[in-house]
């Protein structure tokens, strides 16, 4: 088995980076799309080129074996995986580096870290796979703290128990997607939750950010797969009861799902499993008019057919990532219990009713293999989808602005939101001097609305791409809220979405959340600045 090395500055493994012929082909495609782009390649700086100061804090002797002060380790934990994170690393700008990285392997060690940091005024930033794209794991905590510790949970990586009768498993929160799948496979089960970050993100990260996964309908968020949680807070341990459902007041699990490490550290969870799918059916449906595709997807979402995959690519997205001249709907059904031929056939009838056409016949399989069937554009898009983060990194080193943002809205508001985002993005790109295109696809769909996922591909100016993107991000975020959308459907709040999240949520809810944080985290050391600000005075020893 080939050994791999995680990149300290960019996505995934060093060995999987875009190089050679793949990079040349990518550059040619971008040059054809944006002929004025300066696509000169800039190399990532070395770890030694960063001026990283000595750690401001020292761990107690009891924690010495789980704490690292290694510079490369600290740099790797200083950022997430958004475009602005990667671009800043390429430009040598990583101003918020944790003083230490703690890697507990037991819950008792998590408690020790929280006790030490709470007593000494050190900020604690929980860290799973580090794939946050909203500033959620960046130790940007201000100067009210004596220091900052990145709490890496990947040492808690085991499936502890499998309940076959209830089809559920007790899993430690630090396990990454592939390791979780490997541990469940001998039982014939799967969590069946596959975000794009699957290979490098953790169960705890999915839970803390209310992540969205594989299914386009019904089981869309990790919430749907959560049976109970165990959370370590500075005030004590909270563990909810295992239940299939309950009407007993507000749900304790709902309090911690999406809390992004600000209320406590999720250490383990009971999750609902599924039998591994055997029957699959898939097709790619073309629409000459994107609006017809939108109407077809709405019909599918409201039909009760519940496709596993229902991703509509607008014409630009389809051209760039699926090599299609029209809008494309990538449609799929799967089941562990029965063939799904009839479901796909009825779905295709609905698509034809709205002008959809099949360039190639639908495909059907009867196998437990993980790869779902596609057809033509579906296969092309799926391959591109898996390489997108690596290609983003390569293009970021060529002065390109390549980033995404997502939302959800009701069907009656989609047309206006789509137009408003396109206008805001293009106007701001012109303002910052970056020519580019805006794409859109649906990642998830519901009976009452879609989750549009937008992409920006723009020719930026080397040295200014972060600032250029920040202006575009602010403009499109304003457009999302003004058009009735949410600031995020599944990417979380973090620090980057806070200005718009603060406006989206009700004021009294924010006050209640602050009161909850005061109870669970009285010293305000857990992930300061994410979701909610702590109500604390300076915890620095000098009182400043």
KAQUIGI-V90298 format. One record per pair of residues at least 12 apart in sequence whose ideal C-beta (glycine too) atoms are under 7 Angstrom apart, sorted by the first residue. I is the first residue (numbers start at 1). J is the second residue. If there is no record, write none. Layout:
# KAQUIGI-V90298
I&J  I&J
This chain:
# KAQUIGI-V90298
2&15  8&47  8&72  8&75  8&76  9&44  9&86  9&89  10&86  10&393  11&81  11&389  11&390  11&393  12&199  12&200  12&389  12&390  16&390  17&390  17&393  18&390  18&391  18&394  23&394  26&391  26&394  27&39  30&395  30&400  33&437  34&435  34&436  34&459  36&435  36&459  37&400  37&459  38&399  39&398  40&398  41&397  41&398  42&90  42&397  42&462  44&89  44&90  44&397  45&92  47&71  47&72  47&75  49&92  50&75  50&92  50&94  52&71  52&74  52&75  52&97  55&69  55&99  55&100  56&99  56&146  56&147  57&99  57&100  57&122  57&146  57&147  59&100  59&116  60&116  62&112  63&102  63&112  63&113  63&116  66&102  66&103  66&104  66&109  67&100  67&102  68&100  68&101  69&100  73&101  74&97  74&98  74&101  75&94  75&97  77&98  77&101  77&127  77&130  77&150  77&152  78&94  78&96  78&97  78&98  78&138  78&139  79&94  79&138  80&130  80&131  80&132  80&133  80&135  80&136  80&137  80&138  81&130  81&131  81&132  81&133  82&133  82&134  83&392  83&396  83&401  83&402  83&403  83&469  84&466  84&469  84&470  86&393  86&396  87&396  87&465  87&466  88&466  90&396  90&397  91&463  96&138  96&139  96&140  98&125  98&139  98&148  98&149  98&150  99&147  99&148  99&149  100&149  101&150  101&152  102&149  102&151  102&152  103&152  103&155  104&155  105&155  105&156  107&232  107&267  110&232  110&265  110&267  111&232  113&149  113&151  114&232  114&234  117&149  117&525  118&234  118&523  118&525  120&146  121&145  121&146  121&539  121&540  122&145  122&146  122&147  122&148  122&149  122&525  123&139  123&141  123&145  123&148  123&525  123&528  124&149  124&151  124&525  124&526  125&137  125&139  125&148  125&150  125&151  125&527  126&151  126&153  126&208  126&261  126&265  126&527  127&150  127&151  127&152  127&153  128&153  128&154  128&174  128&201  128&202  128&204  128&205  129&176  129&197  129&200  129&201  129&202  129&205  131&197  131&200  131&201  131&205  132&492  132&494  133&491  134&491  134&492  134&493  134&494  134&496  134&497  135&494  135&495  135&496  136&209  136&260  136&492  136&494  136&530  138&495  140&495  140&529  141&528  141&529  142&528  144&538  144&539  144&540  145&539  145&540  146&539  146&540  146&541  151&265  153&173  153&174  153&202  153&204  154&174  154&176  154&202  155&174  156&172  156&173  156&174  156&267  157&172  157&174  157&175  157&179  158&172  158&175  159&171  159&183  159&184  160&172  160&268  162&187  167&189  167&272  167&273  168&227  168&270  168&271  168&272  168&273  169&184  169&271  169&273  170&268  170&270  171&203  171&268  171&269  171&271  172&267  172&268  173&202  173&203  173&204  173&207  173&266  173&267  173&268  173&269  174&202  174&204  175&202  175&203  176&200  176&201  176&202  177&198  177&199  177&201  178&199  180&203  184&273  188&275  188&276  189&273  189&274  189&275  189&276  190&273  190&274  190&276  191&225  191&271  191&273  192&214  192&274  193&206  193&213  193&214  193&222  193&225  194&213  194&214  195&211  195&212  195&213  196&385  203&269  204&266  206&222  207&222  207&226  207&229  207&257  207&266  207&269  208&259  208&260  208&261  208&266  209&258  209&260  209&492  210&222  210&223  210&257  210&258  210&490  210&492  211&490  212&443  212&444  212&489  212&490  215&308  216&307  216&308  216&309  216&310  216&311  216&443  216&444  216&445  217&301  217&306  217&307  217&310  217&445  218&306  220&444  221&490  223&257  225&271  225&272  226&253  226&257  226&269  226&271  227&242  227&270  227&271  227&272  228&240  228&241  228&242  228&253  228&269  228&270  229&253  229&256  229&266  229&269  230&267  230&268  230&269  231&256  231&264  231&265  231&266  231&267  232&264  232&265  232&267  233&263  233&264  233&520  233&521  234&520  234&521  234&522  234&523  234&525  234&526  235&519  235&520  235&522  238&252  238&264  240&252  240&253  242&270  255&516  259&531  260&492  260&493  260&494  260&527  260&530  260&531  261&526  261&527  261&530  262&517  262&526  262&527  262&530  262&531  262&532  263&516  263&517  263&520  263&521  263&526  264&520  274&336  275&336  276&336  276&368  277&334  277&335  277&336  278&336  278&366  278&367  278&368  279&334  279&335  279&338  279&339  279&340  279&366  280&332  280&333  280&334  280&340  280&365  280&372  280&373  281&332  281&333  281&340  281&341  281&344  281&362  281&364  281&373  282&331  282&332  282&362  282&363  282&372  282&373  282&374  282&375  282&378  283&331  283&344  283&348  283&358  283&362  283&375  284&328  284&330  284&359  284&360  284&374  284&375  284&376  284&377  284&378  285&329  285&331  285&351  285&356  285&357  285&358  286&324  286&326  286&328  286&356  286&357  286&359  287&326  287&327  287&329  287&355  287&356  288&326  288&355  289&355  290&314  290&315  290&327  292&354  292&355  293&312  293&327  293&329  294&312  294&414  295&354  296&329  296&350  296&351  296&354  296&356  297&310  297&312  297&329  297&442  297&445  297&450  298&411  299&350  299&354  300&347  300&350  301&445  301&446  301&447  302&447  303&350  305&343  305&346  305&347  307&331  307&332  307&333  307&347  308&332  308&333  308&334  309&330  309&331  309&332  309&372  310&331  310&442  310&445  311&330  311&441  311&442  311&443  312&327  312&329  312&441  312&442  313&327  313&328  313&381  313&441  314&327  314&439  314&440  314&441  315&327  316&437  316&439  317&439  317&440  317&441  317&455  318&377  320&439  320&457  321&381  321&384  322&377  322&380  322&381  323&377  323&380  324&377  328&377  329&351  329&356  330&378  330&381  331&347  332&372  334&372  341&364  344&362  348&362  359&376  360&375  360&376  362&375  363&375  399&459  399&460  399&461  399&462  399&465  400&457  400&458  400&459  400&460  401&434  401&436  401&456  401&458  401&460  401&465  401&468  401&469  402&456  402&457  403&456  403&469  404&453  404&454  404&455  405&454  405&473  405&476  406&443  406&451  406&452  406&453  406&454  406&488  406&489  406&490  406&491  407&452  407&480  407&485  407&486  407&489  408&449  408&450  408&451  408&485  408&486  408&489  409&449  409&483  409&484  409&485  410&448  410&449  411&448  411&449  413&483  413&484  414&450  416&483  417&483  417&484  417&485  418&440  418&452  420&479  420&482  420&483  421&454  421&476  421&479  421&480  422&438  424&475  424&476  424&478  424&479  425&438  425&456  425&472  425&475  425&476  426&438  428&471  428&472  428&475  429&458  429&472  431&471  432&468  432&471  432&472  433&461  434&458  434&459  434&460  434&468  435&458  435&459  436&456  436&457  436&458  436&459  437&457  438&454  438&456  439&454  439&455  440&452  440&453  440&454  441&453  444&489  451&489  456&472  477&500  481&500  481&503  481&504  486&504  487&500  487&501  487&504  493&530  493&531  494&530  495&529  495&530  510&532  513&532  514&532  514&535  517&532  517&534  518&535  521&534  523&536  523&539  524&536
